[in-house]
Amino acid sequence: MDEELYGRDIKLYVEMKEEYVGLGADLMVSKAGDLQLVSGRENLGQAIMHRLLTRQGELAELGHPRYGSRLHELIGHPNTERTRELVRLYAKECVLQERRVKEISGIKVTAYAGDPHAVVLDITVIPIKSNIPMNLVFPYYLEVS
Protein backbone atom coordinates (compact mmCIF):
# COMPACT_ATOMS: atom_id res chain seq x y z
CA MET A 1 0.00 0.00 0.00
CA ASP A 2 2.83 2.45 0.79
CA GLU A 3 4.22 2.08 -2.72
CA GLU A 4 0.82 2.86 -4.23
CA LEU A 5 0.40 5.98 -2.08
CA TYR A 6 3.93 7.34 -2.05
CA GLY A 7 5.27 6.03 -5.34
CA ARG A 8 8.46 4.49 -6.61
CA ASP A 9 11.47 6.14 -8.22
CA ILE A 10 15.14 5.74 -8.96
CA LYS A 11 17.16 5.95 -5.76
CA LEU A 12 19.37 9.02 -5.69
CA TYR A 13 22.21 9.84 -3.36
CA VAL A 14 23.09 13.41 -2.39
CA GLU A 15 26.46 13.88 -0.75
CA MET A 16 25.65 16.18 2.16
CA LYS A 17 28.98 17.97 2.24
CA GLU A 18 29.22 21.67 1.59
CA GLU A 19 30.97 21.33 -1.76
CA TYR A 20 28.24 19.08 -3.20
CA VAL A 21 24.99 20.67 -2.04
CA GLY A 22 23.08 22.02 -5.01
CA LEU A 23 25.25 20.23 -7.56
CA GLY A 24 22.95 17.27 -8.13
CA ALA A 25 22.76 13.67 -7.06
CA ASP A 26 24.23 10.33 -8.02
CA LEU A 27 22.29 7.28 -9.13
CA MET A 28 22.48 4.33 -6.75
CA VAL A 29 23.61 1.11 -8.43
CA SER A 30 23.45 -2.40 -6.99
CA LYS A 31 26.43 -4.77 -6.98
CA ALA A 32 24.86 -6.43 -10.02
CA GLY A 33 24.93 -3.11 -11.87
CA ASP A 34 21.19 -2.44 -11.78
CA LEU A 35 19.73 0.91 -10.82
CA GLN A 36 18.38 0.81 -7.28
CA LEU A 37 14.81 1.86 -6.64
CA VAL A 38 13.18 3.53 -3.69
CA SER A 39 9.51 3.17 -2.84
CA GLY A 40 6.89 3.96 -0.24
CA ARG A 41 7.73 6.29 2.62
CA GLU A 42 11.42 6.25 1.72
CA ASN A 43 10.50 7.60 -1.72
CA LEU A 44 8.44 10.35 -0.10
CA GLY A 45 11.40 11.30 2.09
CA GLN A 46 13.70 11.40 -0.93
CA ALA A 47 11.17 13.49 -2.86
CA ILE A 48 10.87 16.04 -0.04
CA MET A 49 14.64 16.38 0.29
CA HIS A 50 15.12 16.84 -3.46
CA ARG A 51 12.28 19.36 -3.59
CA LEU A 52 14.00 21.35 -0.82
CA LEU A 53 17.39 21.20 -2.55
CA THR A 54 16.05 22.23 -5.98
CA ARG A 55 15.94 25.95 -6.70
CA GLN A 56 12.36 27.09 -7.27
CA GLY A 57 11.99 27.88 -10.96
CA GLU A 58 14.83 25.58 -12.02
CA LEU A 59 12.35 23.19 -13.67
CA ALA A 60 10.19 25.89 -15.26
CA GLU A 61 11.23 24.92 -18.80
CA LEU A 62 9.98 21.40 -18.05
CA GLY A 63 6.56 22.71 -17.02
CA HIS A 64 7.11 22.90 -13.26
CA PRO A 65 7.77 26.58 -12.45
CA ARG A 66 6.78 26.33 -8.76
CA TYR A 67 8.65 23.10 -7.99
CA GLY A 68 11.51 23.53 -5.53
CA SER A 69 12.31 25.89 -2.71
CA ARG A 70 13.57 29.41 -2.16
CA LEU A 71 16.33 28.24 0.22
CA HIS A 72 18.97 29.16 -2.36
CA GLU A 73 18.02 32.83 -1.86
CA LEU A 74 19.58 32.62 1.61
CA ILE A 75 23.05 31.59 0.47
CA GLY A 76 25.44 34.28 1.65
CA HIS A 77 23.21 35.39 4.52
CA PRO A 78 24.63 35.31 8.05
CA ASN A 79 23.60 32.44 10.28
CA THR A 80 21.36 34.52 12.53
CA GLU A 81 17.99 33.88 14.15
CA ARG A 82 16.33 35.91 11.37
CA THR A 83 17.97 33.80 8.65
CA ARG A 84 17.06 30.56 10.42
CA GLU A 85 13.43 31.74 10.61
CA LEU A 86 13.49 32.41 6.85
CA VAL A 87 14.93 28.92 6.29
CA ARG A 88 12.03 27.52 8.34
CA LEU A 89 9.43 29.54 6.39
CA TYR A 90 10.91 28.66 2.97
CA ALA A 91 11.09 24.97 3.94
CA LYS A 92 7.46 25.03 5.12
CA GLU A 93 6.33 26.74 1.92
CA CYS A 94 8.14 24.11 -0.13
CA VAL A 95 7.02 21.01 1.77
CA LEU A 96 3.38 22.13 1.67
CA GLN A 97 3.55 21.82 -2.13
CA GLU A 98 4.11 18.06 -1.82
CA ARG A 99 0.72 16.41 -2.44
CA ARG A 100 1.72 13.30 -0.47
CA VAL A 101 2.11 15.30 2.75
CA LYS A 102 -1.06 15.65 4.83
CA GLU A 103 0.47 18.08 7.33
CA ILE A 104 3.70 19.38 8.75
CA SER A 105 3.86 18.67 12.45
CA GLY A 106 7.13 20.48 13.01
CA ILE A 107 10.06 22.28 11.43
CA LYS A 108 13.07 23.18 13.54
CA VAL A 109 16.08 25.03 12.20
CA THR A 110 19.14 25.21 14.42
CA ALA A 111 22.69 26.37 13.96
CA TYR A 112 24.97 23.49 12.99
CA ALA A 113 27.59 23.13 15.72
CA GLY A 114 30.27 21.91 13.32
CA ASP A 115 30.00 24.78 10.82
CA PRO A 116 29.10 28.44 11.49
CA HIS A 117 27.72 28.74 7.92
CA ALA A 118 25.30 25.82 8.18
CA VAL A 119 21.95 25.07 9.74
CA VAL A 120 20.22 21.78 10.49
CA LEU A 121 16.70 21.32 9.19
CA ASP A 122 14.61 18.93 11.27
CA ILE A 123 11.27 18.40 9.53
CA THR A 124 8.45 16.15 10.72
CA VAL A 125 5.53 15.48 8.39
CA ILE A 126 2.43 13.32 8.46
CA PRO A 127 2.01 11.60 5.08
CA ILE A 128 -1.42 11.28 3.48
CA LYS A 129 -3.57 8.38 4.71
CA SER A 130 -1.29 7.87 7.71
CA ASN A 131 -0.98 9.00 11.31
CA ILE A 132 2.64 7.88 11.60
CA PRO A 133 5.07 10.82 11.42
CA MET A 134 8.13 10.90 9.18
CA ASN A 135 11.25 12.80 10.18
CA LEU A 136 13.92 14.23 7.87
CA VAL A 137 17.07 15.79 9.30
CA PHE A 138 19.85 17.23 7.17
CA PRO A 139 22.25 20.19 7.01
CA TYR A 140 21.80 23.16 4.72
CA TYR A 141 24.76 25.40 3.93
CA LEU A 142 24.43 29.18 3.80
CA GLU A 143 27.86 29.56 2.18
CA VAL A 144 29.24 28.03 -0.98
CA SER A 145 32.87 26.90 -0.94
TORTIVEX-30941 format. One record per residue: x, y, z of N, C-alpha, C in turn; residue in three letters. Coordinates in pm, 1 decimal, always signed. Layout:
BEGIN
+----------+----------+----------+----------+----------+----------+----------+----------+----------+------+
!    neast !   nnorth !      nup !   caeast !  canorth !     caup !    ceast !   cnorth !      cup ! rest !
+----------+----------+----------+----------+----------+----------+----------+----------+----------+------+
!        X !        Y !        Z !        X !        Y !        Z !        X !        Y !        Z !  ala !
...
+----------+----------+----------+----------+----------+----------+----------+----------+----------+------+
END
This chain:
BEGIN
+----------+----------+----------+----------+----------+----------+----------+----------+----------+------+
!    neast !   nnorth !      nup !   caeast !  canorth !     caup !    ceast !   cnorth !      cup ! rest !
+----------+----------+----------+----------+----------+----------+----------+----------+----------+------+
!    +81.7 !   -120.1 !     +0.0 !     +0.0 !     +0.0 !     +0.0 !    +85.9 !   +126.4 !     +0.0 !  met !
!   +196.2 !   +126.9 !    +75.7 !   +282.6 !   +245.2 !    +79.5 !   +334.4 !   +282.2 !    -58.9 !  asp !
!   +370.2 !   +180.0 !   -138.3 !   +421.8 !   +207.6 !   -271.9 !   +315.0 !   +272.1 !   -359.0 !  glu !
!   +190.3 !   +227.0 !   -346.2 !    +81.8 !   +285.6 !   -423.4 !    +59.3 !   +431.1 !   -385.5 !  glu !
!    +64.7 !   +461.2 !   -256.0 !    +40.2 !   +597.8 !   -207.6 !   +157.4 !   +692.4 !   -232.8 !  leu !
!   +277.1 !   +644.3 !   -206.8 !   +393.4 !   +733.5 !   -204.6 !   +487.4 !   +713.7 !   -322.8 !  tyr !
!   +456.3 !   +618.0 !   -408.4 !   +526.8 !   +603.1 !   -533.5 !   +657.7 !   +525.9 !   -527.0 !  gly !
!   +719.2 !   +519.0 !   -643.3 !   +846.4 !   +448.8 !   -661.1 !   +929.5 !   +529.0 !   -759.2 !  arg !
!  +1059.3 !   +533.0 !   -737.0 !  +1146.7 !   +613.6 !   -821.9 !  +1286.9 !   +554.3 !   -818.7 !  asp !
!  +1373.0 !   +610.1 !   -898.5 !  +1514.2 !   +573.6 !   -895.9 !  +1574.4 !   +630.3 !   -768.5 !  ile !
!  +1653.7 !   +550.2 !   -699.8 !  +1716.2 !   +594.7 !   -575.5 !  +1832.8 !   +687.1 !   -609.2 !  lys !
!  +1832.6 !   +803.2 !   -547.7 !  +1937.4 !   +902.3 !   -568.8 !  +2011.9 !   +927.0 !   -439.0 !  leu !
!  +2137.1 !   +958.6 !   -452.8 !  +2221.3 !   +984.4 !   -336.3 !  +2276.4 !  +1125.6 !   -347.6 !  tyr !
!  +2253.7 !  +1205.8 !   -245.1 !  +2308.6 !  +1340.9 !   -239.2 !  +2415.8 !  +1342.6 !   -132.5 !  val !
!  +2536.3 !  +1373.8 !   -170.8 !  +2645.8 !  +1387.6 !    -74.7 !  +2618.8 !  +1514.4 !     +4.3 !  glu !
!  +2601.5 !  +1502.8 !   +134.4 !  +2565.0 !  +1618.1 !   +216.3 !  +2688.2 !  +1686.8 !   +274.2 !  met !
!  +2781.9 !  +1716.9 !   +186.4 !  +2897.8 !  +1797.2 !   +223.8 !  +2883.0 !  +1930.4 !   +153.1 !  lys !
!  +2939.5 !  +2031.7 !   +210.2 !  +2922.0 !  +2166.8 !   +158.9 !  +2952.6 !  +2177.6 !    +10.0 !  glu !
!  +3058.3 !  +2115.0 !    -36.2 !  +3097.1 !  +2132.6 !   -175.8 !  +3003.6 !  +2065.1 !   -275.1 !  glu !
!  +2913.1 !  +1977.6 !   -229.2 !  +2824.3 !  +1907.7 !   -320.2 !  +2680.6 !  +1957.9 !   -318.9 !  tyr !
!  +2638.9 !  +2025.7 !   -214.2 !  +2499.1 !  +2066.6 !   -204.2 !  +2463.2 !  +2157.1 !   -322.0 !  val !
!  +2355.2 !  +2123.2 !   -387.7 !  +2308.3 !  +2202.1 !   -501.0 !  +2369.5 !  +2161.0 !   -633.5 !  gly !
!  +2460.7 !  +2062.7 !   -631.6 !  +2525.2 !  +2022.5 !   -755.7 !  +2466.3 !  +1895.4 !   -814.2 !  leu !
!  +2360.0 !  +1843.5 !   -757.5 !  +2295.4 !  +1726.7 !   -812.7 !  +2306.8 !  +1605.9 !   -723.3 !  gly !
!  +2277.3 !  +1492.0 !   -781.6 !  +2275.7 !  +1367.4 !   -706.1 !  +2329.7 !  +1256.1 !   -793.7 !  ala !
!  +2372.3 !  +1149.7 !   -730.2 !  +2423.1 !  +1033.2 !   -801.6 !  +2318.1 !   +923.1 !   -800.3 !  asp !
!  +2314.6 !   +845.4 !   -908.8 !  +2228.5 !   +727.7 !   -913.0 !  +2288.2 !   +621.0 !   -823.2 !  leu !
!  +2203.6 !   +544.5 !   -758.9 !  +2248.3 !   +433.4 !   -675.3 !  +2241.3 !   +306.8 !   -760.7 !  met !
!  +2351.8 !   +231.2 !   -762.1 !  +2361.0 !   +111.2 !   -843.3 !  +2389.9 !     -7.5 !   -752.1 !  val !
!  +2322.5 !   -118.9 !   -778.1 !  +2344.8 !   -240.0 !   -699.2 !  +2476.6 !   -305.1 !   -740.7 !  ser !
!  +2520.3 !   -404.3 !   -663.9 !  +2643.1 !   -477.4 !   -697.7 !  +2631.2 !   -546.1 !   -833.1 !  lys !
!  +2508.7 !   -578.9 !   -872.7 !  +2485.5 !   -643.1 !  -1002.1 !  +2483.1 !   -542.5 !  -1117.1 !  ala !
!  +2490.9 !   -414.5 !  -1083.8 !  +2492.6 !   -310.8 !  -1187.1 !  +2356.9 !   -255.0 !  -1223.2 !  gly !
!  +2253.5 !   -295.7 !  -1151.3 !  +2118.9 !   -244.3 !  -1177.5 !  +2094.5 !   -116.1 !  -1099.3 !  asp !
!  +2012.1 !    -29.2 !  -1155.8 !  +1973.2 !    +90.7 !  -1082.1 !  +1889.1 !    +49.7 !   -962.6 !  leu !
!  +1918.0 !   +109.5 !   -847.0 !  +1837.7 !    +81.3 !   -728.4 !  +1712.9 !   +167.4 !   -730.9 !  gln !
!  +1607.6 !   +114.3 !   -672.1 !  +1481.5 !   +186.1 !   -664.5 !  +1449.8 !   +216.8 !   -519.5 !  leu !
!  +1365.8 !   +316.7 !   -501.1 !  +1317.6 !   +352.9 !   -368.7 !  +1165.5 !   +361.2 !   -379.8 !  val !
!  +1096.5 !   +314.5 !   -276.1 !   +951.2 !   +316.9 !   -283.8 !   +891.7 !   +347.5 !   -147.0 !  ser !
!   +761.9 !   +372.2 !   -147.9 !   +688.7 !   +396.4 !    -24.0 !   +733.7 !   +522.5 !    +47.7 !  gly !
!   +737.9 !   +513.5 !   +179.2 !   +772.5 !   +629.0 !   +262.2 !   +914.8 !   +677.9 !   +234.9 !  arg !
!  +1004.2 !   +584.9 !   +203.3 !  +1141.6 !   +624.9 !   +171.9 !  +1143.7 !   +711.4 !    +45.3 !  glu !
!  +1059.6 !   +678.7 !    -51.5 !  +1049.9 !   +760.0 !   -172.1 !   +995.6 !   +899.0 !   -139.3 !  asn !
!   +897.4 !   +904.8 !    -51.0 !   +844.2 !  +1034.6 !    -10.2 !   +953.1 !  +1118.4 !    +56.6 !  leu !
!  +1030.5 !  +1057.8 !   +143.9 !  +1139.5 !  +1130.2 !   +208.6 !  +1240.5 !  +1182.0 !   +108.3 !  gly !
!  +1276.9 !  +1097.2 !    +10.8 !  +1370.3 !  +1140.0 !    -93.4 !  +1311.4 !  +1255.0 !   -174.3 !  gln !
!  +1183.1 !  +1245.9 !   -206.7 !  +1117.2 !  +1349.5 !   -285.9 !  +1115.0 !  +1483.3 !   -211.9 !  ala !
!  +1088.9 !  +1479.8 !    -82.5 !  +1087.5 !  +1604.0 !     -3.9 !  +1225.9 !  +1666.3 !     -1.4 !  ile !
!  +1328.4 !  +1584.4 !    +23.1 !  +1463.9 !  +1638.0 !    +28.6 !  +1504.3 !  +1699.2 !   -105.3 !  met !
!  +1474.4 !  +1629.9 !   -215.4 !  +1512.0 !  +1683.6 !   -345.9 !  +1431.6 !  +1808.4 !   -381.1 !  his !
!  +1307.6 !  +1814.2 !   -337.2 !  +1227.9 !  +1935.8 !   -359.3 !  +1291.6 !  +2053.1 !   -285.5 !  arg !
!  +1336.1 !  +2028.6 !   -161.3 !  +1399.5 !  +2135.0 !    -82.1 !  +1532.4 !  +2180.4 !   -142.2 !  leu !
!  +1606.8 !  +2088.3 !   -202.0 !  +1739.4 !  +2120.2 !   -254.6 !  +1737.3 !  +2170.6 !   -398.7 !  leu !
!  +1619.4 !  +2171.6 !   -461.3 !  +1605.2 !  +2223.2 !   -597.5 !  +1562.2 !  +2368.9 !   -590.3 !  thr !
!  +1629.7 !  +2452.6 !   -666.9 !  +1593.7 !  +2594.8 !   -670.0 !  +1456.9 !  +2611.9 !   -735.7 !  arg !
!  +1368.4 !  +2684.6 !   -669.0 !  +1236.3 !  +2708.9 !   -726.7 !  +1254.2 !  +2780.3 !   -860.1 !  gln !
!  +1187.7 !  +2731.4 !   -962.3 !  +1199.2 !  +2788.1 !  -1096.4 !  +1297.2 !  +2712.9 !  -1184.5 !  gly !
!  +1381.5 !  +2630.6 !  -1126.4 !  +1483.1 !  +2557.9 !  -1202.2 !  +1421.0 !  +2462.1 !  -1304.3 !  glu !
!  +1301.1 !  +2412.5 !  -1276.4 !  +1235.2 !  +2318.8 !  -1367.0 !  +1122.8 !  +2384.7 !  -1446.9 !  leu !
!  +1124.7 !  +2516.6 !  -1455.2 !  +1018.7 !  +2589.4 !  -1526.1 !  +1009.7 !  +2548.4 !  -1672.6 !  ala !
!  +1124.0 !  +2528.9 !  -1738.0 !  +1122.6 !  +2491.8 !  -1879.9 !  +1064.1 !  +2352.6 !  -1902.3 !  glu !
!  +1057.4 !  +2273.3 !  -1796.1 !   +998.1 !  +2140.3 !  -1805.4 !   +851.8 !  +2139.5 !  -1762.9 !  leu !
!   +796.5 !  +2259.1 !  -1737.5 !   +655.6 !  +2270.9 !  -1701.9 !   +626.6 !  +2271.5 !  -1553.3 !  gly !
!   +730.1 !  +2289.4 !  -1471.4 !   +711.3 !  +2289.8 !  -1325.9 !   +773.0 !  +2416.0 !  -1264.3 !  his !
!   +716.0 !  +2533.1 !  -1291.5 !   +776.9 !  +2658.0 !  -1244.7 !   +776.8 !  +2676.8 !  -1093.6 !  pro !
!   +685.5 !  +2613.2 !  -1021.1 !   +678.4 !  +2632.8 !   -875.5 !   +750.3 !  +2522.9 !   -797.8 !  arg !
!   +796.6 !  +2419.7 !   -867.4 !   +865.4 !  +2310.1 !   -799.4 !   +995.7 !  +2361.5 !   -738.5 !  tyr !
!  +1025.2 !  +2315.8 !   -618.1 !  +1150.6 !  +2352.6 !   -552.6 !  +1127.6 !  +2448.3 !   -437.7 !  gly !
!  +1238.5 !  +2498.6 !   -386.0 !  +1231.1 !  +2588.6 !   -271.1 !  +1305.3 !  +2718.9 !   -299.0 !  ser !
!  +1287.8 !  +2811.3 !   -208.8 !  +1356.6 !  +2940.6 !   -215.5 !  +1479.1 !  +2942.7 !   -124.4 !  arg !
!  +1519.2 !  +2828.2 !    -69.8 !  +1633.1 !  +2823.6 !    +22.0 !  +1759.5 !  +2882.3 !    -39.5 !  leu !
!  +1777.1 !  +2864.3 !   -170.7 !  +1897.5 !  +2916.1 !   -235.7 !  +1910.0 !  +3068.4 !   -222.8 !  his !
!  +1799.0 !  +3137.1 !   -201.9 !  +1801.7 !  +3282.6 !   -186.0 !  +1875.8 !  +3324.9 !    -58.8 !  glu !
!  +1895.0 !  +3230.4 !    +33.1 !  +1958.2 !  +3262.0 !   +161.1 !  +2108.2 !  +3233.8 !   +162.1 !  leu !
!  +2160.3 !  +3181.4 !    +53.4 !  +2305.3 !  +3158.6 !    +46.6 !  +2374.8 !  +3293.8 !    +53.8 !  ile !
!  +2471.6 !  +3302.6 !   +143.3 !  +2544.3 !  +3427.6 !   +164.9 !  +2492.1 !  +3508.3 !   +283.2 !  gly !
!  +2375.5 !  +3470.6 !   +335.2 !  +2320.7 !  +3538.9 !   +452.0 !  +2391.4 !  +3490.3 !   +578.5 !  his !
!  +2401.0 !  +3575.0 !   +678.5 !  +2463.0 !  +3530.8 !   +804.6 !  +2373.0 !  +3430.9 !   +877.1 !  pro !
!  +2433.9 !  +3345.7 !   +953.9 !  +2359.8 !  +3243.6 !  +1028.3 !  +2305.4 !  +3305.7 !  +1156.9 !  asn !
!  +2199.6 !  +3383.4 !  +1140.6 !  +2136.2 !  +3451.7 !  +1252.7 !  +1997.4 !  +3392.9 !  +1277.0 !  thr !
!  +1935.3 !  +3433.1 !  +1384.8 !  +1799.0 !  +3387.6 !  +1415.3 !  +1703.8 !  +3425.4 !  +1302.5 !  glu !
!  +1718.9 !  +3544.8 !  +1247.6 !  +1632.7 !  +3590.8 !  +1137.1 !  +1649.2 !  +3500.0 !  +1015.2 !  arg !
!  +1772.6 !  +3467.7 !   +978.8 !  +1797.1 !  +3380.1 !   +864.6 !  +1740.8 !  +3241.5 !   +889.4 !  thr !
!  +1759.6 !  +3189.0 !  +1010.3 !  +1705.9 !  +3056.4 !  +1042.1 !  +1553.2 !  +3055.6 !  +1034.5 !  arg !
!  +1489.2 !  +3165.0 !  +1072.7 !  +1343.4 !  +3174.1 !  +1061.5 !  +1301.5 !  +3175.2 !   +914.3 !  glu !
!  +1378.9 !  +3243.5 !   +828.3 !  +1349.0 !  +3241.1 !   +684.8 !  +1368.3 !  +3100.6 !   +626.9 !  leu !
!  +1472.9 !  +3030.5 !   +672.3 !  +1492.6 !  +2891.6 !   +629.1 !  +1369.5 !  +2809.3 !   +665.6 !  val !
!  +1321.2 !  +2826.4 !   +788.3 !  +1203.4 !  +2752.4 !   +833.6 !  +1081.5 !  +2785.2 !   +746.8 !  arg !
!  +1059.0 !  +2913.7 !   +719.6 !   +943.5 !  +2954.3 !   +638.9 !   +953.5 !  +2903.0 !   +495.1 !  leu !
!  +1073.7 !  +2913.2 !   +434.9 !  +1091.4 !  +2865.9 !   +297.3 !  +1075.7 !  +2714.4 !   +289.8 !  tyr !
!  +1123.7 !  +2642.8 !   +391.3 !  +1108.9 !  +2497.1 !   +394.3 !   +960.9 !  +2460.5 !   +407.1 !  ala !
!   +889.3 !  +2529.4 !   +493.8 !   +746.2 !  +2503.0 !   +511.8 !   +670.3 !  +2527.6 !   +381.6 !  lys !
!   +697.0 !  +2639.4 !   +317.9 !   +632.6 !  +2674.1 !   +191.5 !   +656.7 !  +2564.4 !    +87.4 !  glu !
!   +777.0 !  +2513.8 !    +84.1 !   +814.0 !  +2410.9 !    -12.9 !   +747.1 !  +2277.1 !    +17.6 !  cys !
!   +755.8 !  +2232.0 !   +140.3 !   +701.5 !  +2101.0 !   +176.8 !   +549.8 !  +2097.2 !   +159.7 !  val !
!   +483.3 !  +2208.7 !   +183.4 !   +337.7 !  +2213.2 !   +166.6 !   +295.1 !  +2192.7 !    +21.8 !  leu !
!   +385.9 !  +2207.0 !    -72.3 !   +354.6 !  +2182.3 !   -213.4 !   +347.9 !  +2033.4 !   -244.8 !  gln !
!   +405.6 !  +1950.7 !   -158.8 !   +410.7 !  +1806.0 !   -182.1 !   +273.7 !  +1745.0 !   -153.1 !  glu !
!   +209.2 !  +1693.2 !   -255.5 !    +72.1 !  +1641.2 !   -243.5 !    +62.1 !  +1517.7 !   -155.1 !  arg !
!   +174.2 !  +1450.1 !   -130.0 !   +171.7 !  +1329.6 !    -47.0 !   +188.3 !  +1360.2 !   +101.8 !  arg !
!   +199.1 !  +1489.1 !   +134.2 !   +211.0 !  +1530.5 !   +274.8 !    +76.4 !  +1584.2 !   +320.9 !  val !
!    +21.2 !  +1520.7 !   +426.1 !   -106.2 !  +1565.0 !   +482.8 !    -85.8 !  +1690.9 !   +566.5 !  lys !
!    +18.3 !  +1690.5 !   +649.4 !    +46.7 !  +1807.9 !   +733.0 !   +191.7 !  +1807.2 !   +777.9 !  glu !
!   +237.1 !  +1923.0 !   +815.0 !   +369.7 !  +1937.9 !   +874.7 !   +348.2 !  +1950.9 !  +1023.9 !  ile !
!   +405.2 !  +1858.5 !  +1100.3 !   +385.6 !  +1866.9 !  +1244.9 !   +499.3 !  +1941.9 !  +1313.5 !  ser !
!   +606.4 !  +1968.8 !  +1242.3 !   +712.9 !  +2048.2 !  +1301.2 !   +827.6 !  +2073.8 !  +1206.2 !  gly !
!   +882.5 !  +2194.1 !  +1213.9 !  +1005.7 !  +2227.7 !  +1142.9 !  +1092.4 !  +2305.0 !  +1240.2 !  ile !
!  +1209.5 !  +2249.2 !  +1269.0 !  +1306.5 !  +2317.7 !  +1354.1 !  +1429.6 !  +2347.9 !  +1270.0 !  lys !
!  +1483.6 !  +2464.9 !  +1287.4 !  +1607.5 !  +2502.6 !  +1220.3 !  +1702.5 !  +2551.6 !  +1328.2 !  val !
!  +1815.6 !  +2485.1 !  +1339.6 !  +1914.2 !  +2520.6 !  +1441.5 !  +2049.9 !  +2541.9 !  +1376.4 !  thr !
!  +2132.9 !  +2618.9 !  +1444.2 !  +2269.2 !  +2637.5 !  +1396.1 !  +2341.3 !  +2503.1 !  +1403.6 !  ala !
!  +2421.5 !  +2474.4 !  +1303.9 !  +2497.3 !  +2349.4 !  +1298.6 !  +2626.6 !  +2371.0 !  +1375.5 !  tyr !
!  +2645.2 !  +2293.8 !  +1482.4 !  +2759.2 !  +2313.4 !  +1572.0 !  +2893.0 !  +2298.9 !  +1500.9 !  ala !
!  +2901.3 !  +2215.6 !  +1399.5 !  +3027.5 !  +2190.5 !  +1331.8 !  +3064.4 !  +2291.4 !  +1224.5 !  gly !
!  +2973.6 !  +2383.4 !  +1189.8 !  +3000.2 !  +2478.2 !  +1081.6 !  +2918.4 !  +2605.7 !  +1105.8 !  asp !
!  +2983.8 !  +2720.0 !  +1121.8 !  +2909.6 !  +2843.7 !  +1148.7 !  +2826.2 !  +2892.2 !  +1030.1 !  pro !
!  +2846.6 !  +2833.3 !   +912.1 !  +2772.3 !  +2874.4 !   +792.4 !  +2664.4 !  +2773.2 !   +754.4 !  his !
!  +2630.1 !  +2685.2 !   +848.2 !  +2530.4 !  +2582.0 !   +818.2 !  +2422.5 !  +2577.8 !   +925.0 !  ala !
!  +2306.2 !  +2530.4 !   +882.4 !  +2195.0 !  +2506.9 !   +974.1 !  +2151.0 !  +2362.1 !   +957.5 !  val !
!  +2079.4 !  +2312.1 !  +1056.6 !  +2022.3 !  +2177.9 !  +1049.0 !  +1871.2 !  +2192.3 !  +1039.5 !  val !
!  +1815.4 !  +2136.4 !   +933.9 !  +1670.2 !  +2131.8 !   +918.6 !  +1621.4 !  +2001.0 !   +977.7 !  leu !
!  +1523.4 !  +2009.1 !  +1064.4 !  +1460.8 !  +1893.2 !  +1126.9 !  +1311.5 !  +1906.4 !  +1098.2 !  asp !
!  +1263.5 !  +1827.7 !  +1002.4 !  +1127.0 !  +1840.4 !   +953.0 !  +1049.6 !  +1713.4 !   +984.6 !  ile !
!   +932.7 !  +1728.5 !  +1045.0 !   +845.3 !  +1615.0 !  +1072.2 !   +714.1 !  +1637.6 !   +998.4 !  thr !
!   +676.4 !  +1539.5 !   +916.6 !   +552.7 !  +1548.1 !   +838.9 !   +466.1 !  +1426.4 !   +868.0 !  val !
!   +337.4 !  +1442.7 !   +842.1 !   +243.2 !  +1331.8 !   +845.8 !   +203.4 !  +1306.3 !   +700.1 !  ile !
!   +239.3 !  +1189.9 !   +645.9 !   +200.9 !  +1159.6 !   +507.7 !    +49.2 !  +1139.9 !   +493.8 !  pro !
!     +0.6 !  +1152.2 !   +372.9 !   -141.8 !  +1127.7 !   +347.9 !   -177.5 !   +985.5 !   +389.3 !  ile !
!   -301.1 !   +967.4 !   +431.0 !   -356.7 !   +837.7 !   +471.1 !   -270.9 !   +766.0 !   +574.5 !  lys !
!   -211.3 !   +844.6 !   +665.2 !   -129.1 !   +787.3 !   +771.1 !   -135.1 !   +878.5 !   +892.6 !  ser !
!   -112.8 !   +821.5 !  +1008.1 !    -98.1 !   +900.2 !  +1130.6 !    +42.2 !   +884.3 !  +1187.6 !  asn !
!   +128.4 !   +813.4 !  +1114.7 !   +264.2 !   +787.6 !  +1159.7 !   +356.3 !   +895.7 !  +1103.3 !  ile !
!   +421.3 !   +974.4 !  +1190.6 !   +506.5 !  +1082.3 !  +1141.9 !   +632.6 !  +1030.3 !  +1074.0 !  pro !
!   +684.0 !  +1112.7 !   +983.9 !   +813.0 !  +1090.0 !   +917.7 !   +903.4 !  +1205.6 !   +955.1 !  met !
!  +1029.7 !  +1175.7 !   +978.6 !  +1124.6 !  +1279.7 !  +1017.6 !  +1241.6 !  +1282.6 !   +920.7 !  asn !
!  +1275.9 !  +1402.4 !   +873.2 !  +1392.1 !  +1422.9 !   +787.5 !  +1482.9 !  +1522.3 !   +858.3 !  leu !
!  +1610.4 !  +1490.5 !   +867.1 !  +1707.0 !  +1579.0 !   +930.3 !  +1828.3 !  +1586.6 !   +839.0 !  val !
!  +1865.2 !  +1707.5 !   +799.4 !  +1984.9 !  +1723.1 !   +717.3 !  +2037.2 !  +1865.8 !   +726.1 !  phe !
!  +2167.3 !  +1884.5 !   +696.9 !  +2224.7 !  +2018.8 !   +700.7 !  +2194.7 !  +2096.4 !   +573.9 !  pro !
!  +2189.7 !  +2226.9 !   +587.1 !  +2179.6 !  +2316.4 !   +471.8 !  +2285.3 !  +2424.3 !   +489.5 !  tyr !
!  +2361.4 !  +2448.3 !   +385.1 !  +2476.0 !  +2539.6 !   +392.7 !  +2441.2 !  +2677.0 !   +337.6 !  tyr !
!  +2471.9 !  +2778.6 !   +416.8 !  +2443.4 !  +2917.6 !   +380.0 !  +2561.6 !  +2981.6 !   +305.1 !  leu !
!  +2668.7 !  +2909.6 !   +291.9 !  +2786.4 !  +2956.3 !   +218.5 !  +2824.6 !  +2850.7 !   +116.2 !  glu !
!  +2876.5 !  +2893.9 !     +4.5 !  +2924.5 !  +2802.9 !    -98.1 !  +3076.4 !  +2809.4 !    -96.5 !  val !
!  +3139.9 !  +2691.4 !    -96.9 !  +3287.4 !  +2690.2 !    -93.9 !  +3344.8 !  +2713.3 !   -230.3 !  ser !
+----------+----------+----------+----------+----------+----------+----------+----------+----------+------+
END
